[in-house]
Amino acid sequence: SNISAGVILKPVLPKYTGILGLTLGSAFFQPKQPQYGIFTGTVTDAQTGTALQATIKFTSDPKLNSISSSPLTGIFKLENIPTGVLIVEVEAAGYQKKIGSITIQAGKVVAYDFKLEPIRIQNGIIIGNVNDEETGRPLAAQIIFSDASLPIINTDSISGAFRIDKVPVGVISMEVKKEGYYTKTLTLAVQADQISEVEAKLIPAFYKGSIIGRVSEAGTGNSLKATLTFPGTNIRPISSDAVNGVYFAELPAGIYAVVVSALGYNAVTSIIEIERNRPVKQDFELTQALISVNSLIGKVMERNTARPLKAVLAFPGTMLASISTDSVTGTFQTELPVGSYLVTVAADGYHASSEFVTIEKDRLSERNFQLTLLEMKSKLIGRITDKNTGRALLARISFPEALMPAVTTDSLTGVYEAELPIGSYVANVASDGYLSQTAVVILEKDRITERNFELASEEYKSILFGRVVDANTNNGVKAVITIPELQMMQIKTESITGIFRAELAFGTYTLNVNAAGYAPQSAMVILEKDQALEKNFNLTPIKVAATLIGRVIDKKTGQSLAALVSFPNTDLQPVVSDSLTGVYQTQIPIGSYAVSVSAPNYISASAIVIIEQDKTLERNFELVEKGMTITLKGVYFELGKATLKPESYPALQEAVKIMTENPSIKVEIQGHTDNTGSAQLNQRLSQERADAVMSYLVKTFNINAERLTAKGYGPSQPIASNDNAEGRALNRRVDFKILE
């Protein structure tokens, strides 16, 4: 009978299916198609290629069991997988999960290699310190972190510093606790492989105490205006009253060092303890200091390169103001009283330095300071190849002028990487069978510097040699020759002979020759293969000079003077100041010089000057006329006594200045009174006051007593009428008369 089309019959044989057409007679048979495929592959470390034992899951088909790759080979295989698209997850301990899709085809093998990236444990570092908010004093405190996996740490009991490593990346909070202080909570973001720095300032939770007392002169009990400082804290200095010497201050409870100083007196240091709500009474007695002023000069430079630095010099424990070096030359000059000082030198980006210096009488003190660069590092990267073929080279990059280890390029890629402190370096690149190269590289903060090198094979070698000399003397010159065509390669001459030699690939090069104190030169050379070419340079010296300018006047009248300004023990030509303006001006080479200024009927004056490049120095001179009398205005005594008042010291400093600027003069110190009272008593009082001034100058400022004479004239030489108070005040005076 007929069977309708499309009817599917059950197979007669297990492996065949019969499909009938319109009639049974038209039936035909086909083999059965496979419905399964095979999935195989490997799992390895993406960076090292090491085989990994991993779990392979088929998340899109729960009926398929997970399989594992071999721990030795990383190979996996799964058969009888139904056809279709599958989602696959590959996991291994310590590695990032990988998810992908594969298509299984009937009777086909699907191979796939999985490369897993290691999970990088990203940590940072936190450092910092804990201080008292008001005093700046370091505190021993406890720090608790919001991340419970981090331990509770304590700050250093002396410095208040702390450090904790392996802090998970992200935002973290920290509580800073200290008994007697309010707890402080800080929040900061920790970055991978970065140091996060934090400072915690805690506010005291208790009340203040106070200190009160008086500052006076030892022996006399006279009140002193003094300054009290508290080193190692943020407490502002306080001053004692000029009339009664009393001082007062409120301070947080604690132990402090107090330094008490006054002009013309030796400073004293004392330890005090401030208790809560209790006043502490502490008096101070200061002894007079033997003071004489002299100059300190010098230079601040970088330790490794001798590069001049702009720095600040401070004198801790004194009332002396800080000074700054010249930003171009790094030089400084200041006047200090005779004695020993701790000098602290600081510059941005450098470790501070502290040294003791001693200022001696009648002697110029010179002290240079070298600062060490802070270890702020930068990266230098690049590639080294064959100049002709471009092939990567196995090469060595060294830094001969710095204590830095050499680095080696990757033999397959020619790539190198070096981490160095920021600064300027001479890099030497060498590879077997190739001509070496030298170049200057400059590394900057927070910046990656890339420098590639192309080395020429030794078979193309030529030799360049020669000598660099002074054009006037023919003496060798220490110079640097740079070649722009070779990454600013440097060739250095021998410091004594000026000879240089370099092996270069043949070609055309520009030679730029530079030497300190000489005009630069440039030349072009053509090197042929296997040639030895001689090239000499004659450099012309440069006379670097700067301007010295000033004015010469009469000390008493201020009148302009025509004076001879000379420079002893040098070949420099003297100059004469203008008779109308007193102005002089000259150009002299940079350096330190003694200057002598003289005029007819005047005492010669002298000074030390430092001439700096590209900087005009102004130095004025006040000449003292022979036989001239100068009234020291502002010298006061106790009523009816020969005791100097402290407010007289600035006026006596003027007398000291005259004596030190004119070391050859001799002076008569004259005491004068008005006509009130007994002439005999006035005569004696004037002599005692003149003696008191002389004694003060000798003992306090170390003025040679042989240069001084004290004489009292009583009321015999008035300069104003004694009929009124104003006139009598003018007649009570101390004069300085120049004898010779």
C-alpha positions, 0 to 999 in steps of 0.5 A: 500500500502507499505511505504518505511522504515524510514518514520516518521509519524505525531503523532496521540496523542500529547505525542506519535510518531509513527515510521513505519517499512517496512509496516504499519502493523509493526508499534509500539509506544514509549513515548516522552523523556523529553528534559529539566533539572533543575539547582539549588544550593547555593552561599556562602562566601568561608571563612565564609559560609555566604549566598550571593545574587549573579547573575548567568548568562549563557553566552553560551546560550543568550536565558536563562535569568540570575537568582539571589540567595536568599540574606537570604539563597543563594539558586537559582533554574532554571527549563526547561533548555535545555540539553547540556553543559552550561558556568555559571558565578556567580557574587556578589558585593565585591567578585571574579567572578566565571566561570564554566561549567555544563552539563544539562541532560534530566529530571535530577536535577543538584545541585552545590554550589558556594563558592566565595572568597572576593575581597581583597582590597590590599593597602600599606603605604608610609612613608618618609622625604624630606631634603635639598640635601646639608645641610640635613635640613628637608623641608616642601614640597608638594607631588603629586601622579600619582594616582589621587585618592590619595590626595596631601599631605604636609610634616611636617614643622619641621621634613620634614616627611610624611605618606600616608595610603591606597595606591593601590598596584603597581608602583606609581610616586610621585612629590616632590615640594618646592619653591626655589628647583628643583622638584624631581620625585620618582618612587616606588613599593607599596606592599600589607600590606607593608610600603614603605620608601622613602627619597627625597633630593631636590637641591636648585634652588638658589645660595650660600652665604658666611661667613667669620670671625676670631677666637681669644682668648678672652682678648688677641686677639691671633689668634686661630686654631678652628673648625666650625661645623654646627649641623643638616646639612650635611655641612662639618666642616671648620677650621680657619687658625692657624696663623691669625685665619681667616675662610671662607665658602660658604653655601646655603642661610638659617639660621644655628647654628654654633658651634666654638670649639678649644682645651683648650677653651670653645665652643661657639654657634651662629645663622647666616643667609646666604643670596643669593650672600651676604657675612656675617662677623662673628668673634668669641672670645673663653675663656680658659677652665678649663680642667682636664682629667678623665675616663668614663667607662661603658657598653651598653646593651639591655633594656629587656634582659641586653644582651651586645651590640656593640654600638658607643658612640658619643659626639655631640657638641664637637671635641671628637672622637666617641668610640665603645664598645667591641663586646662581653662584651658591655663595653667601656672606654675613657678619657674625660676632666672634664665637662658635656657632651651629650652622644649619644649611637647607635647600629644597630636594636635599638633606639638611646639613649642620656644622659648627663654625668658629668666628675669630677676631680680625680673620675672615672665616670661609666655610663651604657646605656640601648637601646630599641630594634626596633619593628621588628616583626616575626611570631611564629606558631605551633600546640598543641596536646595530646601526646598520641592520637594526638588529637588537644587541646584548649591551651593557649600560654603565654610569662611570661617574656615579656609584650606580650599578650597570644594567644589561639589555635583553638579548632578544629585544635590546631593551633596557631599564634602569632606576636612578636618582634624579639628576644628570648622568654620563651613560656609557654603552658597550657591546662586544664587537661594537664601538662604544658610545657615551652620552649625557642623560638627564633624569627628571622627577616623576618622568620616564626618560627614553634614550635609544642607541645605535652602535656601529660595528668595529669593522667600520672603526676610525680614530679621532684624536687631538689636543685642546690647549690654551690659545695664549699659553699652549697649556693643555685644557680640561675640556668636554667635546660633545657630538650631537650626531651620536646622542650628544656623546661626550669625549673628555680631554686629559686634564693636564695635557688636553689630549683626547682620543675616541673610536668612532664609526666613519662618517661626518660629525660636529664637534662642540668643545667647551671648557670652563673659563674659555670661549666655546668652539665647534668644528666639523670633521669627516672620518673615513673608514680605517682612518686616524684623524687628528683635530686640535683646538686652541681655546681663547680664555674668557675674563669673567668680570662683574661690577663693584660700585659704591660711594665714599663720604665723610663719616661726620658730615656725609660730604662726598670725597675724592678717594683712592680705591685700591686692591692690595696684593693684586694686579688690579688698577685702582680707581678714584671716586668722583669728588662731587658725588663720591661714587666709584665704579670698576669692573674686576674678575669674580673672586674675593678681594681686600679693598683699601680706601684712602683720602688726604687727611683721612684714616684709611678704611678697608673691607673684604668684598666678594665679586660674583658673576653677573651680579653688581656689588655695592660697597660704600665707605665712610672715612674718618677725618684725622682729629675728628670728634664724633658724639656718640648719641644715645649713650645713657648712664644711671642718674649721678652714676657711671653705670651704663644703661642697656639702651646705650648698647646700640650707640656703642655698637657704632663706636665698635664699627668705627674701630673695626673698620679702621683698625689703625686708628687710636681714639680718645673717649671723652666724658662731658657733664653739664654745670649742675652741682660741684665742678669737682664732682662733675670732673670725677663723674665725667672721668668715671663715665669715660672709663666705663665706656672704655672698659665696656669696649675692651671687655665686651668687644675685645678692642685693644686697650692700647688704641683707647684713652679715657679722659673726663672734661667735666663741664669745661667743654659745653656745646650748648647753653647750660641755662635750660634743660635742653642745653644741659642734656646736650652737654651731658655726652660722650665724644669719640676723638680720633687721635691718629 
